[in-house]
Amino acid sequence: MSNVPPGSRPPGSGWQSPPGGYQPSGSSQPPPGPAWQQQQSSPQWSSGQSGPSGQKTNGLATAALVLGIISIPLVFFWPVGVPCAILGIVLGFVGLRKASELGGSGRGMAIAGLTCGAVSLLLVIVFVIIVASVINDTENFFESIQALRPLV
């Protein structure tokens, strides 16, 4: 057994201690040196105008995506779903235009919001056609029953 102090290597092992010495136990402070002299601070973002990478965010694309997604389950409650879908489509187009100005930031969200809003509007149209068809068939059914009544 050799008398090597903790945290050091025997000579000739190919390992050198960092400058300033390193104390692995009992010290929570990093050793002094150029690599450890970086300032630690939390990222400072300015009111949603730029993300962590410093790129500008596209709020219109985000709003289009949110409204487009919300409008899909609201298809059956059409007084709220239709305006959400229309706003999602409009904000999607405006968000696409802004994305081209920002170098593509938010382009995918704008397209997704536009698509979700359009799908929602198509579902509302299909729903209205189905309901109108059922109502029309129901009226025809009752008219045919009333026409058969005098025969019975």
Secondary structure, 3 states (H helix, E strand, C coil): CCCCCCCCCCCCCCCCCCCCCCCCCCCCCCCCCHHHCCCCCCCCCCCCCECCCCCECCHHHHHHHHHHHHHCHHHHCHHHHHHHHHHHHHHHHHHHHHHHHCCCCCHHHHHHHHHHHHHHHHHHHHHHHHHHHHHHHHHHHHHHHHHHHHHC
